[in-house]
Amino acid sequence: MTTPTDADRAGSVRRRHLRERQAAVFGLLIAVLAFVGLGSAAIYTGAVSAPFSRDFTTSDPNAKYAGIKVPCLPNDKVLPVALDKITLNIYNATDRLQLGSANRFELIKRGYAPAVVRVKGNLEAEARTLLRFGANGVAAAYTTSSWYADPVLILDDRADASVDLVLGADFVNLTPEEDGVLDPKQPLTDRRRCTKIEKITPQKAPTPSPPAAKDAKPAG
C-alpha cells in the first residue's frame, strides 16, 4: 500500500483551498448579479424609486412655439373677411416639393383671388404651420385659420392687412371645405387663451429667402 507523503498532503490542501476560494468568488459574483437584477426589476416596475431623479428628455419640436401669445380679435363683432379680399403670401417651410403651389391652387378653388394669393418661396424649416400678420390683418388671419388644423397665429410688425401662410411639417391637408366655410354674417370667435393685441410685442416680420426649386414659380 502506498502511504501519502507530506508533499501529497500539502498539495491536496492547496487544491482544496483553491476550490474553496473559487467557490467563494463565483458565489459572490452570482449574488451581486442577482441583487442588481432584482433592483433593476423593482425600479422598472415602480416598486422602488430610482436613486436619481432626472427625467429622460427628448427634443420637442413644439417647444419654440410655447411662449407665443395669440392675439385676440379687436372686439366680439368682427365678421369673417371675404376670401377674395384677403392678400395671402404662401411660404413652404418643409422639404416637400410644390407644397405652396398646391395650397394656392386649392385656396383659389375655395374663393381666394388669384391676383392676391402668391407663392413667395421658402423659409427655414418649421414644425408647425404658421399664420403671420399685423394688427390690421387679425380678421383675415382668423378667417384663413379655418382652413388649417390648429395653426400658430403670430402677430408681427407689418402695417398692412396681408397674411403670411407658412406651411410647416405638421401640415397634412386643408380642412374639408364643408367644415371650413364660415358664415359671413356670424362674428368670428376668439382663439382660446388669446391676448389683447395691445399687450403683445409684435415680432419682426420675417425676410424670406429667394425662391428655390421647391416653389420657384406660383401655380395657376
Secondary structure as GFF3:
##gff-version 3
##sequence-region A 1 220
A	DSSP	alpha_helix	6	45	.	.	.	ID=ss1
A	DSSP	three_ten_helix	63	65	.	.	.	ID=ss2
A	DSSP	three_ten_helix	83	85	.	.	.	ID=ss3
A	DSSP	beta_strand	88	92	.	.	.	ID=ss4
A	DSSP	alpha_helix	99	109	.	.	.	ID=ss5
A	DSSP	three_ten_helix	114	116	.	.	.	ID=ss6
A	DSSP	beta_strand	117	122	.	.	.	ID=ss7
A	DSSP	beta_strand	130	133	.	.	.	ID=ss8
A	DSSP	three_ten_helix	135	137	.	.	.	ID=ss9
A	DSSP	alpha_helix	138	145	.	.	.	ID=ss10
A	DSSP	beta_strand	152	155	.	.	.	ID=ss11
A	DSSP	beta_strand	163	167	.	.	.	ID=ss12
A	DSSP	alpha_helix	177	180	.	.	.	ID=ss13
A	DSSP	three_ten_helix	197	199	.	.	.	ID=ss14
###
